[in-house]
Amino acid sequence: MHVAFCIAPFPGHVNPSLALVSQLARRGHRVSYATTSTFAAAAGDAGAHPVVYHGAGTQLSGPVRSPRSGDDAGEAAPARLPPARGRDGPVPLTPWPDFTQGLGYQLVELRASLPVLIPAFASAPPDAVVCDPMSWTGRALAARYAVPVINSVTSLVGRTRSAFGSYRVGFDPADPVLPRVLASISAVLARYGTGLSAGQLLGADREIPVIAHHPRAFEAQGEEFEPAVHFVGPCLSSRPGRPGGGAPWQPPGDRPVILVSLGTVFNRQPELFRHCIDALAELSCHVVAALGGMDTRTLGPLPPNAQAYDHVPLPEVLRHADVFVGHAGMTSVMEALSFGVPIVAVPQTPEQRLTAGRLTDLGLGICLEAGTLTPEGLRQAVSTLTRDTGFRSRLAWMRAEIDRAPGAAGAADVIQDAVSASHHDHPARMRLAPEADRQ
């Protein structure tokens, strides 16, 4: 069996999929991973063959170009993407794109990836494609080759039942740019022989299997979802190691450890990092700031109880952490909960606010808005989470739910079942090889 992964090129989307790649490779399956050069080595280390394309829009930098005359049907006006961010210096939070901006971003990725990936898979088409709601390329390739598609979801499932994903926030049906962007999407899909229109690509399809990287208990009304939704939980082995190697992080003493991270996309906020570090300087604790690639020098001199790293794998610190101050991205949330670490959520996007709300509903953390975050409020939240035994009992419950989730092995079963069902419906296709049996 040949499985192709087409995952949006962001760490929070890629990292959870790598353990699944390793599981499939161990079962003897061929795995290809379409991605940018940033993640090619990690995909290869996990056991996949990287298929590299240049992601023109992966950093949310610059406008989507308007099609040239005769290029795509319709003259789509530039989608109003945020400007590029510098890696150093005080840069304010980039506003979350509205619906049409999100469509424009994904259109850029579709244009950049399909001309590379279609020839790459021409001699050995996949038997299934694993993608996520932010990767239209995966849906397009699966349609072109008439093979099953499986969604890999790293957010609450209720917001990702279609390719709109989290961009549905800010949807304005009267936006004059929207029809032209949709026409351009349909034109690209037609040019590359997918048989899909923009409406079909973006419409909800509840027959598509979903691999959700959180346990069913974390999803509101999780018991009501159809059987196609599989809550496999997090896979801790998925996160790549520290760049350049080196020994894992160890706490410098016996004080409580507070980890502060804002992920790797909307993290260029030295003022917010510094705000948290200075607030926690008054507590008897050790603060670890994981900057997600931002230069540590942007923070200036740190208090004696703080360390900052441009890169550090979060599980290294979470193993020792007492509280996690984070942006409420699902991947880091699940990693923290896997270690029983309570969370002070400082969400940056609509999707993260939903996850933060679920944390508070379940008694697993406290949500603070970045725009109104005060030193006193942060200190109070951290102190509450370290002292309130009620949070500890809820964390133990969620940790048990995570432990019961099927993980990467269950996710691999979902893919194999999808391919087997497809072969049953289309017996002329090559059947699973014996070595692809579940292990």
C-alpha positions, -999 to 999 in steps of 0.1 A, spaced: 0 0 0 13 35 -9 1 63 13 7 99 5 6 126 32 -3 162 22 -2 181 54 -2 219 58 35 229 63 32 241 99 47 223 129 14 220 147 0 201 117 31 181 107 44 169 141 13 149 150 14 130 117 50 118 120 43 90 144 16 78 120 41 78 92 65 57 113 37 33 122 28 28 85 64 24 75 69 -3 102 40 -22 88 57 -24 55 38 3 36 53 28 13 48 64 25 54 96 6 52 130 23 45 161 3 59 191 21 83 220 20 120 218 26 115 229 62 99 195 71 116 172 45 142 159 69 117 152 97 94 133 72 124 113 60 135 104 96 100 92 103 102 67 74 86 86 45 100 96 11 98 134 11 83 150 -20 94 186 -18 76 216 -32 81 253 -27 53 266 -5 47 301 -18 23 310 10 35 289 39 47 319 59 16 340 53 39 365 36 27 388 9 -4 390 -11 -18 363 -33 -11 374 -69 -40 381 -92 -41 356 -121 -26 368 -153 -49 373 -183 -59 339 -195 -44 322 -165 -72 310 -143 -109 316 -151 -119 348 -135 -96 377 -124 -93 370 -87 -83 401 -68 -54 397 -44 -64 380 -12 -55 404 16 -29 383 34 -10 398 63 24 414 55 56 395 62 70 395 97 106 401 107 124 376 128 138 401 151 126 432 169 92 441 184 66 430 159 29 432 168 6 402 165 -4 396 129 -42 398 126 -60 364 119 -70 363 82 -107 366 74 -124 340 53 -115 353 19 -79 358 30 -78 322 41 -91 310 8 -64 331 -10 -37 316 12 -47 280 4 -51 289 -33 -14 299 -33 -5 266 -18 -26 247 -44 -9 265 -73 25 259 -58 21 222 -50 1 206 -78 25 212 -107 52 195 -86 33 167 -70 13 154 -100 44 145 -120 61 131 -88 32 106 -83 26 98 -120 46 66 -120 34 54 -86 0 69 -76 -10 66 -40 -36 42 -27 -48 68 -2 -41 104 7 -39 117 42 -44 155 44 -59 181 67 -85 209 62 -57 234 54 -43 212 26 -65 214 -5 -37 197 -24 -44 164 -7 -81 165 -16 -72 174 -52 -46 145 -55 -71 120 -41 -97 131 -65 -73 130 -95 -63 94 -87 -98 84 -75 -84 70 -42 -96 75 -6 -88 106 13 -85 107 51 -85 140 71 -59 145 98 -74 171 122 -54 190 147 -82 212 161 -116 206 175 -135 185 149 -167 205 150 -149 233 131 -132 211 105 -159 191 88 -151 208 55 -121 224 38 -132 258 52 -116 248 85 -110 276 110 -113 302 83 -151 301 86 -147 327 113 -151 360 95 -171 346 66 -189 373 47 -210 360 18 -213 395 4 -175 399 0 -171 410 -36 -137 392 -39 -152 358 -29 -168 348 -63 -136 356 -81 -114 336 -57 -138 307 -60 -137 309 -98 -99 307 -96 -100 277 -73 -123 259 -97 -101 268 -126 -70 254 -110 -88 222 -100 -100 217 -136 -66 225 -151 -50 196 -132 -78 171 -138 -92 167 -104 -128 166 -114 -136 188 -84 -152 223 -83 -145 248 -56 -179 240 -41 -171 203 -39 -137 210 -25 -150 233 2 -183 215 10 -187 193 40 -183 156 33 -191 135 63 -182 103 45 -145 112 46 -127 94 76 -113 118 101 -83 111 123 -86 135 153 -54 140 173 -72 143 206 -93 119 227 -131 118 223 -136 132 259 -119 165 248 -144 171 221 -178 187 231 -205 162 223 -178 138 212 -201 108 217 -225 122 191 -200 122 161 -205 97 133 -184 66 131 -162 81 104 -146 104 131 -118 85 149 -104 102 181 -69 86 182 -54 111 207 -19 126 206 13 108 196 41 120 217 68 104 196 59 126 167 78 158 176 113 160 160 143 164 183 163 194 191 181 210 161 217 200 161 212 173 187 223 179 223 212 166 257 175 169 266 165 198 288 168 193 326 155 216 353 183 236 371 168 231 405 138 220 425 116 251 420 83 247 400 89 249 362 67 272 342 69 267 304 59 297 281 53 291 244 33 307 217 39 281 190 56 288 157 32 308 135 18 338 156 47 338 180 67 368 168 57 387 199 87 396 221 66 420 241 41 393 251 70 368 260 87 395 280 54 404 297 50 368 309 86 365 320 86 397 340 53 388 357 66 354 367 99 369 380 82 376 413 73 340 419 96 313 433 97 293 400 119 286 370 106 300 337 114 284 303 105 305 273 103 284 240 104 310 213 96 288 183 125 301 162 126 337 173 160 350 183 164 349 220 182 383 218 149 400 211 139 395 247 169 414 261 185 405 295 163 380 314 156 378 352 177 352 371 148 327 372 143 326 334 158 309 304 149 314 267 155 291 238 149 297 201 142 260 197 135 234 223 111 204 219 82 210 243 80 175 256 115 178 270 103 206 293 68 194 298 81 162 315 93 185 343 68 214 341 42 224 367 23 248 345 22 255 307 15 291 296 6 286 259 -14 298 229 -39 268 231 -28 252 198 -42 216 199 -8 199 194 9 216 224 -23 213 245 -24 176 240 13 173 247 8 192 280 -22 171 290 -4 139 282 21 148 310 -7 160 333 4 197 331 -23 224 336 -25 252 311 -28 289 312 -42 296 277 -34 328 260 -51 322 226 -41 341 195 -67 329 169 -104 320 168 -95 283 166 -73 285 197 -100 304 216 -123 274 210 -97 250 224 -90 273 253 -127 274 261 -128 236 261 -99 236 285 -117 258 309 -150 239 305 -132 206 314 -114 222 344 -80 216 328 -68 252 327 -75 289 328 -80 312 298 -65 347 297 -69 371 267 -35 384 255 -49 419 250 -60 422 286 -32 401 303 -19 417 334 11 406 356 -12 401 385 -37 380 365 -10 357 351 6 352 386 -28 345 400 -36 319 373 -2 302 377 -6 301 415 -41 287 413 -31 259 389 -2 249 411 -22 248 443 -58 239 435 -62 201 438 -94 202 418 -74 208 387 -51 179 395 -79 155 397 -93 167 363 -59 164 347 -55 128 360 -89 120 344 -79 135 310 -45 118 311 -63 85 315 -85 93 286 -54 101 265 -38 68 276 -69 49 264 -69 65 230 -56 42 202 -28 65 191 -8 61 159 -17 24 156 -54 32 156 -48 59 130 -29 35 108 -59 11 111 -82 38 98 -61 43 67 -59 6 60 -96 2 65 -103 31 40 -81 14 14 -96 -20 20 -131 -6 16 -121 12 -16 -107 -21 -30 -139 -38 -21 -159 -12 -41 -133 -12 -69 -118 -48 -70 -97 -40 -101 -74 -20 -79 -43 -36 -64 -51 -53 -31 -32 -48 2 0 -68 3 3 -94 31 29 -73 50 3 -45 53 -17 -66 78 -21 -49 112 7 -54 136 
